[in-house]
Amino acid sequence: MLLDVAATMARGQPGAPDRQPPGPATRRRGRPSRRRAMAIRAGPFALPNKAPLPSAERRRHAVRVAGELERRPGPGALPDPDSVVIPDDAAELEADYWALRADLAAARRRAAAAAVSGSPRARVAARVAPMLLGGLILVAFLASLAGMVRPMGTAPTPPGRLAASDAPVGTVGGLLPRGIVEVNGASVSLRDVRPALIVWVPSTGADEALLESLQIQASAYGVPLVLAGPPERERLLTETADTVGPGHVAVLLDPGSVLLDGFGLTPTAGPVLAVVGADGRLHAVLDDPAPGTRLEAMLGRVASGSAPAAS
């Protein structure tokens, strides 16, 4: 009896049929509630179990969501679904929707600009370009100085023991003539001027281009260039030596005409070039050498102490 009463009370009124609690499916068959429909349209971002936020709070929340989208790496990054709230009336989000689209467009533009300017290639170019420009300026500056700076050459080739030669004096393979000359103001034996590249300078002077070329070639092998002439040409010889190679070109004065007699020259003779080896033997005697005269092979034999090449 008691059990029948309890069952009747649990059902409600006596004889009434059993009824289930109302739900979305029973209120409107086949159509969900308004909040449920908005949740379905919103997809995984809907949180129908949370109360809607006030209008001001929704705007601040939309701004936070936009900031999170900008901070998240990668294209198409989405915020945490728990941070999105769908209000009762979606029309209230229209202003926030357009503001969010503008923020996202600005973020995409900034990301595109950073992808160009912040790429490794662009960063390398930004760092290398100033160095390349500085290098080009330095090369241009050094090239402009190339004609003014003269090479110092190698260490001077030391004189060797004076050789004994059966060749005639003043000819290839022979020795310089005997006699005393002045070299840079000091009296020395002419045969002690070795090794050397001696150039007899006429009264009209010698071609400076030729002398500069000879100076460069001789200094590369440690052989000094010596400008020779009579005492009355001392000023001409000194000025020419200072022009061709200041401090590196010697001046030889021949007051006793030792060179003139030894080479069979006349006072009005043109330029004469003599290559003297470390042992005192002559490797070459050239009358009136041309401006493009090259002596590297011969000077190499002088620097190595080799005998004059057979003519």
C-alpha positions in Angstrom: 0.0 0.0 0.0 2.7 2.4 1.0 4.6 1.6 -2.2 1.6 2.4 -4.3 1.2 5.8 -2.7 4.9 6.6 -3.2 4.7 5.7 -6.8 1.7 7.8 -7.3 3.3 10.8 -5.6 6.4 10.4 -7.7 4.3 10.5 -10.9 2.4 13.6 -9.8 -1.3 13.3 -10.0 -3.0 9.9 -9.8 -3.6 8.4 -13.2 -1.6 11.1 -15.1 0.8 9.7 -17.7 4.6 9.9 -17.2 6.1 13.1 -18.6 9.8 13.9 -19.3 11.5 17.2 -18.4 11.1 19.7 -21.3 14.1 19.9 -23.6 15.1 21.5 -26.9 13.7 18.6 -28.8 10.3 18.7 -27.0 9.8 22.5 -27.0 9.9 22.7 -30.8 10.1 19.4 -32.5 12.9 19.5 -35.1 14.1 23.0 -34.3 16.7 23.8 -31.6 16.5 26.8 -29.3 17.9 30.2 -30.4 21.0 29.8 -28.2 21.5 26.3 -29.5 21.2 27.4 -33.1 23.7 30.2 -32.6 26.1 27.7 -31.0 25.7 25.3 -33.9 26.4 28.1 -36.4 29.4 29.3 -34.4 31.0 25.9 -34.4 33.6 24.9 -31.8 33.9 28.5 -30.6 30.5 28.6 -29.1 30.1 28.4 -25.3 26.3 28.2 -24.8 26.6 27.3 -21.1 28.2 30.7 -20.3 26.2 33.8 -19.6 26.4 36.6 -22.2 28.8 39.5 -21.5 27.8 43.1 -21.4 28.4 45.1 -24.6 31.5 47.0 -23.3 33.0 43.7 -22.0 32.3 42.1 -25.4 34.2 44.8 -27.2 37.2 44.5 -24.9 37.1 40.7 -25.3 37.1 41.1 -29.1 40.2 43.4 -28.8 41.9 40.7 -26.7 41.1 38.0 -29.3 42.4 40.2 -32.1 45.7 40.8 -30.1 46.0 37.0 -29.6 45.5 36.4 -33.3 48.4 38.8 -34.0 50.6 37.2 -31.5 50.0 33.6 -32.6 52.6 32.5 -35.2 51.7 31.1 -38.6 48.9 32.0 -41.0 45.4 31.2 -40.1 46.1 30.7 -36.3 42.9 30.6 -34.3 42.4 31.6 -30.6 41.5 29.3 -27.8 37.8 28.3 -28.2 37.3 28.9 -24.4 38.1 32.6 -24.9 35.2 33.2 -27.4 31.7 34.0 -26.2 28.7 34.2 -28.5 26.1 36.8 -27.3 22.3 36.3 -27.5 22.0 38.7 -30.5 24.7 38.3 -33.1 23.8 41.6 -34.6 25.5 43.3 -31.6 28.9 42.0 -32.9 28.7 43.7 -36.3 30.9 46.7 -35.2 33.3 44.3 -33.5 33.4 42.1 -36.6 34.4 44.9 -38.9 37.0 46.2 -36.4 38.4 42.7 -36.1 38.7 42.4 -39.9 40.5 45.7 -40.0 42.9 44.6 -37.3 43.6 41.3 -39.0 44.2 43.0 -42.4 46.7 45.3 -40.7 48.4 42.3 -39.1 48.7 40.6 -42.4 50.3 43.7 -44.0 52.8 43.9 -41.1 53.6 40.2 -41.5 54.1 40.6 -45.2 56.4 43.6 -44.7 58.4 41.7 -42.0 58.7 38.7 -44.3 60.4 40.8 -46.9 62.5 43.1 -44.8 63.3 40.5 -42.1 64.2 37.6 -44.4 67.7 36.2 -44.0 68.6 37.3 -47.6 67.5 40.9 -46.9 69.4 41.0 -43.6 72.5 39.7 -45.2 72.2 42.2 -48.1 71.7 45.1 -45.6 74.9 44.1 -43.8 77.0 43.3 -46.8 76.1 46.3 -49.0 77.9 48.9 -46.8 81.0 46.6 -46.7 81.0 46.2 -50.5 80.7 49.9 -51.0 83.5 50.6 -48.6 85.6 47.9 -50.4 85.0 49.5 -53.8 86.0 53.0 -52.4 89.1 51.5 -50.9 90.1 49.8 -54.1 89.6 53.0 -56.1 91.7 54.9 -53.6 94.5 52.4 -53.7 94.3 52.3 -57.5 94.7 56.1 -57.6 97.8 55.8 -55.4 99.4 53.0 -57.5 101.0 55.6 -59.8 102.4 57.6 -56.9 103.6 54.9 -54.5 106.7 53.1 -55.8 107.7 49.6 -54.7 110.4 49.3 -52.2 111.6 46.1 -53.8 113.4 43.1 -52.2 116.4 43.2 -50.0 119.5 44.4 -51.9 121.6 41.7 -53.6 125.0 41.6 -51.8 128.1 41.9 -53.9 130.1 38.8 -54.5 133.7 38.1 -55.0 135.2 39.9 -58.0 135.4 37.4 -60.9 138.4 36.9 -63.2 137.4 37.2 -66.8 139.2 36.9 -70.1 136.5 38.9 -72.0 137.4 42.4 -73.1 136.7 45.2 -70.6 133.3 46.9 -71.1 131.8 44.0 -73.1 129.3 41.2 -72.1 131.2 38.7 -69.8 133.9 41.2 -69.1 134.5 43.6 -66.2 134.0 47.3 -65.8 137.0 49.4 -66.5 139.4 50.3 -63.6 139.1 53.7 -62.2 137.8 55.9 -59.4 134.3 57.4 -59.5 132.1 59.3 -57.0 128.9 57.5 -55.9 126.6 59.7 -53.8 129.6 61.9 -52.9 131.9 59.1 -51.9 135.0 58.1 -54.0 134.9 54.4 -54.8 136.4 52.0 -57.4 134.2 51.6 -60.4 134.5 47.8 -60.2 133.1 47.9 -56.6 129.8 49.3 -58.0 128.2 45.9 -58.2 125.6 44.6 -58.7 124.1 47.5 -60.4 122.0 48.8 -63.3 124.0 51.7 -64.6 122.5 54.2 -67.0 124.7 56.8 -68.7 122.5 60.0 -68.9 123.2 62.4 -71.8 123.2 66.2 -71.4 119.7 66.3 -72.8 118.5 64.0 -70.1 116.9 60.5 -70.3 113.3 59.4 -70.8 111.7 59.4 -67.3 109.3 56.7 -68.4 112.2 54.5 -69.3 114.0 55.2 -66.0 110.9 54.6 -63.9 110.4 51.2 -65.7 114.0 50.3 -65.1 113.7 51.3 -61.4 110.7 49.1 -60.9 112.4 46.1 -62.5 115.7 46.6 -60.7 114.1 47.1 -57.3 112.1 43.9 -57.7 115.4 41.9 -57.8 117.4 43.9 -55.2 119.6 45.6 -57.9 120.2 49.3 -57.4 119.7 51.7 -60.3 122.6 54.1 -60.8 122.5 57.2 -62.9 125.9 58.1 -64.3 127.4 61.2 -66.0 130.2 63.8 -65.8 130.4 66.2 -62.8 128.8 69.1 -64.8 125.6 67.0 -64.9 125.4 66.5 -61.2 122.3 68.7 -60.8 120.5 67.0 -63.7 121.4 63.6 -62.3 120.3 64.5 -58.7 116.9 65.9 -59.8 116.3 62.9 -62.1 117.1 60.5 -59.3 114.7 62.3 -56.9 112.0 62.1 -59.5 112.5 58.5 -60.5 113.1 57.0 -57.0 113.9 59.3 -54.2 116.3 57.6 -51.7 116.6 54.5 -53.9 118.5 55.7 -57.0 122.2 56.4 -56.7 124.2 59.2 -58.6 127.6 58.3 -60.1 129.9 61.1 -61.2 132.7 60.2 -63.6 135.3 63.0 -63.4 138.0 60.9 -65.0 135.9 59.7 -67.9 136.4 56.1 -66.8 133.0 55.0 -68.2 133.4 57.0 -71.4 136.7 55.4 -72.1 135.8 51.9 -71.0 132.7 51.8 -73.2 134.2 53.8 -76.0 131.7 56.7 -75.7 131.9 60.3 -76.6 130.8 63.2 -74.4 127.8 63.7 -76.6 126.8 60.1 -76.6 123.1 59.1 -75.9 121.9 57.0 -73.1 123.8 53.7 -72.4 122.6 50.9 -70.1 124.9 48.4 -68.4 123.8 45.5 -66.3 126.6 44.5 -63.8 126.5 41.2 -61.9 127.3 40.6 -58.3 130.8 39.3 -59.4 131.5 42.4 -61.5 130.9 40.8 -64.9 128.7 42.6 -67.4 125.4 40.9 -68.4 124.4 43.5 -71.0 125.5 46.8 -72.6 122.7 48.5 -74.5 123.0 51.7 -76.5 120.0 54.0 -76.6 117.5 51.5 -74.9 113.9 51.8 -75.9 111.2 52.8 -73.4 109.7 49.3 -73.3 113.0 47.5 -72.5 112.4 44.4 -70.3 115.3 43.1 -68.2 113.6 40.7 -65.7 115.3 37.5 -67.0 118.7 39.2 -66.9 118.1 40.7 -63.5 117.0 37.4 -62.2 120.4 35.9 -63.2 122.2 38.8 -61.5 120.2 38.2 -58.2 120.9 34.5 -58.2 124.7 35.0 -58.9 124.6 33.2 -62.2 127.1 33.9 -65.0 126.1 36.1 -67.9 124.1 34.4 -70.6 126.1 33.5 -73.7 125.4 36.0 -76.5 
